[in-house]
């Protein structure tokens, strides 16, 4: 069984010119099950309904099967979700939506499985 963790990504929403929280996220991926854990590691809390976990699949996009809003009204440091990454996904994105504005301030590239 192989697991991998990407470095923490700092989501600096204010850099995009609109008010939103400053938060740090970590991603941990389990290749065998294609499970991706996304955790709020620190920073400000934010409404869960404003964040979506999306996957890019060959030019198309799909919403992941689990979202922060499924279990949380407000996301605070220490909260996490684990979603299944589609087999043909290349990138998982954390998207923030404020009214009509949608931004992707963080993403995680799906690791290729190494077969010796």
PyMOL commands that place a pseudoatom at each C-alpha (Angstrom):
pseudoatom trace, name=CA, resn=UNK, resi=1, chain=A, elem=C, hetatm=0, pos=[0.000, 0.000, 0.000]
pseudoatom trace, name=CA, resn=UNK, resi=2, chain=A, elem=C, hetatm=0, pos=[1.385, 3.377, -1.014]
pseudoatom trace, name=CA, resn=UNK, resi=3, chain=A, elem=C, hetatm=0, pos=[0.271, 6.706, 0.385]
pseudoatom trace, name=CA, resn=UNK, resi=4, chain=A, elem=C, hetatm=0, pos=[1.366, 10.200, -0.431]
pseudoatom trace, name=CA, resn=UNK, resi=5, chain=A, elem=C, hetatm=0, pos=[0.899, 13.623, 1.044]
pseudoatom trace, name=CA, resn=UNK, resi=6, chain=A, elem=C, hetatm=0, pos=[1.370, 16.890, -0.784]
pseudoatom trace, name=CA, resn=UNK, resi=7, chain=A, elem=C, hetatm=0, pos=[2.711, 19.936, 1.013]
pseudoatom trace, name=CA, resn=UNK, resi=8, chain=A, elem=C, hetatm=0, pos=[0.202, 22.266, 2.612]
pseudoatom trace, name=CA, resn=UNK, resi=9, chain=A, elem=C, hetatm=0, pos=[-1.216, 24.810, 0.206]
pseudoatom trace, name=CA, resn=UNK, resi=10, chain=A, elem=C, hetatm=0, pos=[-1.955, 28.295, 1.536]
pseudoatom trace, name=CA, resn=UNK, resi=11, chain=A, elem=C, hetatm=0, pos=[-5.251, 29.609, 0.205]
pseudoatom trace, name=CA, resn=UNK, resi=12, chain=A, elem=C, hetatm=0, pos=[-4.795, 33.368, 0.182]
pseudoatom trace, name=CA, resn=UNK, resi=13, chain=A, elem=C, hetatm=0, pos=[-8.228, 34.392, -1.040]
pseudoatom trace, name=CA, resn=UNK, resi=14, chain=A, elem=C, hetatm=0, pos=[-7.543, 38.072, -0.340]
pseudoatom trace, name=CA, resn=UNK, resi=15, chain=A, elem=C, hetatm=0, pos=[-4.870, 38.050, -3.058]
pseudoatom trace, name=CA, resn=UNK, resi=16, chain=A, elem=C, hetatm=0, pos=[-7.710, 37.722, -5.583]
pseudoatom trace, name=CA, resn=UNK, resi=17, chain=A, elem=C, hetatm=0, pos=[-9.180, 41.071, -4.559]
pseudoatom trace, name=CA, resn=UNK, resi=18, chain=A, elem=C, hetatm=0, pos=[-12.307, 39.989, -2.696]
pseudoatom trace, name=CA, resn=UNK, resi=19, chain=A, elem=C, hetatm=0, pos=[-12.996, 39.261, 0.945]
pseudoatom trace, name=CA, resn=UNK, resi=20, chain=A, elem=C, hetatm=0, pos=[-12.617, 35.652, 1.968]
pseudoatom trace, name=CA, resn=UNK, resi=21, chain=A, elem=C, hetatm=0, pos=[-10.802, 33.704, 4.664]
pseudoatom trace, name=CA, resn=UNK, resi=22, chain=A, elem=C, hetatm=0, pos=[-7.116, 32.923, 4.847]
pseudoatom trace, name=CA, resn=UNK, resi=23, chain=A, elem=C, hetatm=0, pos=[-6.812, 29.176, 5.335]
pseudoatom trace, name=CA, resn=UNK, resi=24, chain=A, elem=C, hetatm=0, pos=[-4.250, 26.387, 4.963]
pseudoatom trace, name=CA, resn=UNK, resi=25, chain=A, elem=C, hetatm=0, pos=[-5.163, 22.980, 3.550]
pseudoatom trace, name=CA, resn=UNK, resi=26, chain=A, elem=C, hetatm=0, pos=[-3.340, 19.665, 3.406]
pseudoatom trace, name=CA, resn=UNK, resi=27, chain=A, elem=C, hetatm=0, pos=[-4.013, 16.827, 0.974]
pseudoatom trace, name=CA, resn=UNK, resi=28, chain=A, elem=C, hetatm=0, pos=[-3.311, 13.129, 1.638]
pseudoatom trace, name=CA, resn=UNK, resi=29, chain=A, elem=C, hetatm=0, pos=[-3.920, 10.534, -1.073]
pseudoatom trace, name=CA, resn=UNK, resi=30, chain=A, elem=C, hetatm=0, pos=[-4.293, 6.752, -0.791]
pseudoatom trace, name=CA, resn=UNK, resi=31, chain=A, elem=C, hetatm=0, pos=[-3.549, 5.254, -4.214]
pseudoatom trace, name=CA, resn=UNK, resi=32, chain=A, elem=C, hetatm=0, pos=[-5.143, 1.859, -3.608]
pseudoatom trace, name=CA, resn=UNK, resi=33, chain=A, elem=C, hetatm=0, pos=[-8.556, 3.287, -2.772]
pseudoatom trace, name=CA, resn=UNK, resi=34, chain=A, elem=C, hetatm=0, pos=[-8.186, 6.609, -4.641]
pseudoatom trace, name=CA, resn=UNK, resi=35, chain=A, elem=C, hetatm=0, pos=[-9.249, 8.326, -1.402]
pseudoatom trace, name=CA, resn=UNK, resi=36, chain=A, elem=C, hetatm=0, pos=[-8.170, 11.954, -1.032]
pseudoatom trace, name=CA, resn=UNK, resi=37, chain=A, elem=C, hetatm=0, pos=[-8.336, 13.536, 2.404]
pseudoatom trace, name=CA, resn=UNK, resi=38, chain=A, elem=C, hetatm=0, pos=[-8.565, 17.331, 2.359]
pseudoatom trace, name=CA, resn=UNK, resi=39, chain=A, elem=C, hetatm=0, pos=[-7.992, 18.943, 5.749]
pseudoatom trace, name=CA, resn=UNK, resi=40, chain=A, elem=C, hetatm=0, pos=[-8.290, 22.547, 6.940]
pseudoatom trace, name=CA, resn=UNK, resi=41, chain=A, elem=C, hetatm=0, pos=[-4.971, 22.845, 8.768]
pseudoatom trace, name=CA, resn=UNK, resi=42, chain=A, elem=C, hetatm=0, pos=[-5.216, 26.381, 10.050]
pseudoatom trace, name=CA, resn=UNK, resi=43, chain=A, elem=C, hetatm=0, pos=[-6.317, 29.920, 9.485]
pseudoatom trace, name=CA, resn=UNK, resi=44, chain=A, elem=C, hetatm=0, pos=[-9.743, 31.441, 9.444]
pseudoatom trace, name=CA, resn=UNK, resi=45, chain=A, elem=C, hetatm=0, pos=[-13.015, 29.549, 9.542]
pseudoatom trace, name=CA, resn=UNK, resi=46, chain=A, elem=C, hetatm=0, pos=[-15.386, 29.866, 6.588]
pseudoatom trace, name=CA, resn=UNK, resi=47, chain=A, elem=C, hetatm=0, pos=[-18.871, 28.763, 5.475]
pseudoatom trace, name=CA, resn=UNK, resi=48, chain=A, elem=C, hetatm=0, pos=[-18.694, 25.228, 4.074]
pseudoatom trace, name=CA, resn=UNK, resi=49, chain=A, elem=C, hetatm=0, pos=[-21.232, 26.038, 1.355]
pseudoatom trace, name=CA, resn=UNK, resi=50, chain=A, elem=C, hetatm=0, pos=[-18.714, 28.421, -0.265]
pseudoatom trace, name=CA, resn=UNK, resi=51, chain=A, elem=C, hetatm=0, pos=[-16.143, 25.698, -1.023]
pseudoatom trace, name=CA, resn=UNK, resi=52, chain=A, elem=C, hetatm=0, pos=[-16.474, 22.866, -3.571]
pseudoatom trace, name=CA, resn=UNK, resi=53, chain=A, elem=C, hetatm=0, pos=[-14.075, 20.010, -4.280]
pseudoatom trace, name=CA, resn=UNK, resi=54, chain=A, elem=C, hetatm=0, pos=[-13.937, 19.428, -8.037]
pseudoatom trace, name=CA, resn=UNK, resi=55, chain=A, elem=C, hetatm=0, pos=[-12.016, 17.041, -10.314]
pseudoatom trace, name=CA, resn=UNK, resi=56, chain=A, elem=C, hetatm=0, pos=[-10.839, 17.670, -13.856]
pseudoatom trace, name=CA, resn=UNK, resi=57, chain=A, elem=C, hetatm=0, pos=[-11.410, 14.638, -16.066]
pseudoatom trace, name=CA, resn=UNK, resi=58, chain=A, elem=C, hetatm=0, pos=[-10.169, 14.819, -19.645]
pseudoatom trace, name=CA, resn=UNK, resi=59, chain=A, elem=C, hetatm=0, pos=[-11.333, 18.390, -20.127]
pseudoatom trace, name=CA, resn=UNK, resi=60, chain=A, elem=C, hetatm=0, pos=[-14.577, 17.885, -18.195]
pseudoatom trace, name=CA, resn=UNK, resi=61, chain=A, elem=C, hetatm=0, pos=[-15.244, 18.733, -14.570]
pseudoatom trace, name=CA, resn=UNK, resi=62, chain=A, elem=C, hetatm=0, pos=[-17.086, 16.787, -11.922]
pseudoatom trace, name=CA, resn=UNK, resi=63, chain=A, elem=C, hetatm=0, pos=[-17.993, 17.449, -8.297]
pseudoatom trace, name=CA, resn=UNK, resi=64, chain=A, elem=C, hetatm=0, pos=[-16.366, 14.981, -5.910]
pseudoatom trace, name=CA, resn=UNK, resi=65, chain=A, elem=C, hetatm=0, pos=[-18.629, 12.583, -4.022]
pseudoatom trace, name=CA, resn=UNK, resi=66, chain=A, elem=C, hetatm=0, pos=[-17.984, 14.198, -0.616]
pseudoatom trace, name=CA, resn=UNK, resi=67, chain=A, elem=C, hetatm=0, pos=[-17.961, 17.918, 0.225]
pseudoatom trace, name=CA, resn=UNK, resi=68, chain=A, elem=C, hetatm=0, pos=[-17.230, 19.933, 3.377]
pseudoatom trace, name=CA, resn=UNK, resi=69, chain=A, elem=C, hetatm=0, pos=[-20.887, 21.067, 3.405]
pseudoatom trace, name=CA, resn=UNK, resi=70, chain=A, elem=C, hetatm=0, pos=[-22.021, 17.441, 3.806]
pseudoatom trace, name=CA, resn=UNK, resi=71, chain=A, elem=C, hetatm=0, pos=[-20.834, 17.397, 7.427]
pseudoatom trace, name=CA, resn=UNK, resi=72, chain=A, elem=C, hetatm=0, pos=[-20.058, 20.996, 8.344]
pseudoatom trace, name=CA, resn=UNK, resi=73, chain=A, elem=C, hetatm=0, pos=[-21.877, 24.302, 8.356]
pseudoatom trace, name=CA, resn=UNK, resi=74, chain=A, elem=C, hetatm=0, pos=[-18.669, 26.147, 9.164]
pseudoatom trace, name=CA, resn=UNK, resi=75, chain=A, elem=C, hetatm=0, pos=[-15.221, 24.739, 8.363]
pseudoatom trace, name=CA, resn=UNK, resi=76, chain=A, elem=C, hetatm=0, pos=[-12.652, 25.307, 11.103]
pseudoatom trace, name=CA, resn=UNK, resi=77, chain=A, elem=C, hetatm=0, pos=[-9.055, 24.214, 11.599]
pseudoatom trace, name=CA, resn=UNK, resi=78, chain=A, elem=C, hetatm=0, pos=[-8.955, 20.464, 12.129]
pseudoatom trace, name=CA, resn=UNK, resi=79, chain=A, elem=C, hetatm=0, pos=[-11.987, 19.697, 9.945]
pseudoatom trace, name=CA, resn=UNK, resi=80, chain=A, elem=C, hetatm=0, pos=[-11.458, 17.293, 7.053]
pseudoatom trace, name=CA, resn=UNK, resi=81, chain=A, elem=C, hetatm=0, pos=[-13.315, 15.301, 4.429]
pseudoatom trace, name=CA, resn=UNK, resi=82, chain=A, elem=C, hetatm=0, pos=[-12.298, 12.232, 2.458]
pseudoatom trace, name=CA, resn=UNK, resi=83, chain=A, elem=C, hetatm=0, pos=[-13.553, 11.895, -1.106]
pseudoatom trace, name=CA, resn=UNK, resi=84, chain=A, elem=C, hetatm=0, pos=[-12.992, 9.347, -3.847]
pseudoatom trace, name=CA, resn=UNK, resi=85, chain=A, elem=C, hetatm=0, pos=[-11.008, 10.681, -6.801]
pseudoatom trace, name=CA, resn=UNK, resi=86, chain=A, elem=C, hetatm=0, pos=[-12.373, 9.492, -10.171]
pseudoatom trace, name=CA, resn=UNK, resi=87, chain=A, elem=C, hetatm=0, pos=[-10.036, 7.049, -11.951]
pseudoatom trace, name=CA, resn=UNK, resi=88, chain=A, elem=C, hetatm=0, pos=[-9.503, 9.356, -14.922]
pseudoatom trace, name=CA, resn=UNK, resi=89, chain=A, elem=C, hetatm=0, pos=[-9.034, 12.581, -12.928]
pseudoatom trace, name=CA, resn=UNK, resi=90, chain=A, elem=C, hetatm=0, pos=[-5.862, 14.588, -13.388]
pseudoatom trace, name=CA, resn=UNK, resi=91, chain=A, elem=C, hetatm=0, pos=[-6.403, 17.445, -10.923]
pseudoatom trace, name=CA, resn=UNK, resi=92, chain=A, elem=C, hetatm=0, pos=[-8.544, 18.036, -7.838]
pseudoatom trace, name=CA, resn=UNK, resi=93, chain=A, elem=C, hetatm=0, pos=[-9.422, 21.656, -7.139]
pseudoatom trace, name=CA, resn=UNK, resi=94, chain=A, elem=C, hetatm=0, pos=[-10.629, 23.538, -4.083]
pseudoatom trace, name=CA, resn=UNK, resi=95, chain=A, elem=C, hetatm=0, pos=[-13.009, 26.171, -5.404]
pseudoatom trace, name=CA, resn=UNK, resi=96, chain=A, elem=C, hetatm=0, pos=[-14.322, 29.192, -3.586]
pseudoatom trace, name=CA, resn=UNK, resi=97, chain=A, elem=C, hetatm=0, pos=[-17.551, 30.841, -4.771]
pseudoatom trace, name=CA, resn=UNK, resi=98, chain=A, elem=C, hetatm=0, pos=[-18.720, 34.265, -3.679]
pseudoatom trace, name=CA, resn=UNK, resi=99, chain=A, elem=C, hetatm=0, pos=[-21.891, 35.408, -5.472]
pseudoatom trace, name=CA, resn=UNK, resi=100, chain=A, elem=C, hetatm=0, pos=[-21.126, 35.100, -9.206]
pseudoatom trace, name=CA, resn=UNK, resi=101, chain=A, elem=C, hetatm=0, pos=[-17.345, 34.911, -8.755]
pseudoatom trace, name=CA, resn=UNK, resi=102, chain=A, elem=C, hetatm=0, pos=[-15.647, 31.507, -8.790]
pseudoatom trace, name=CA, resn=UNK, resi=103, chain=A, elem=C, hetatm=0, pos=[-11.921, 31.099, -8.090]
pseudoatom trace, name=CA, resn=UNK, resi=104, chain=A, elem=C, hetatm=0, pos=[-9.583, 28.119, -7.850]
pseudoatom trace, name=CA, resn=UNK, resi=105, chain=A, elem=C, hetatm=0, pos=[-6.887, 29.228, -5.435]
pseudoatom trace, name=CA, resn=UNK, resi=106, chain=A, elem=C, hetatm=0, pos=[-5.610, 25.692, -4.727]
pseudoatom trace, name=CA, resn=UNK, resi=107, chain=A, elem=C, hetatm=0, pos=[-5.331, 22.436, -6.592]
pseudoatom trace, name=CA, resn=UNK, resi=108, chain=A, elem=C, hetatm=0, pos=[-3.752, 19.032, -6.177]
pseudoatom trace, name=CA, resn=UNK, resi=109, chain=A, elem=C, hetatm=0, pos=[-2.374, 16.934, -9.038]
pseudoatom trace, name=CA, resn=UNK, resi=110, chain=A, elem=C, hetatm=0, pos=[-3.415, 13.295, -8.967]
pseudoatom trace, name=CA, resn=UNK, resi=111, chain=A, elem=C, hetatm=0, pos=[-0.412, 11.029, -8.521]
pseudoatom trace, name=CA, resn=UNK, resi=112, chain=A, elem=C, hetatm=0, pos=[0.205, 8.471, -11.234]
pseudoatom trace, name=CA, resn=UNK, resi=113, chain=A, elem=C, hetatm=0, pos=[0.320, 4.924, -9.969]
pseudoatom trace, name=CA, resn=UNK, resi=114, chain=A, elem=C, hetatm=0, pos=[3.766, 3.379, -10.339]
pseudoatom trace, name=CA, resn=UNK, resi=115, chain=A, elem=C, hetatm=0, pos=[3.716, -0.170, -11.596]
pseudoatom trace, name=CA, resn=UNK, resi=116, chain=A, elem=C, hetatm=0, pos=[7.167, -1.869, -11.584]
for i in range(1, 116): cmd.bond("trace and resi %d" % i, "trace and resi %d" % (i + 1))
show_as sticks, trace
zoom trace
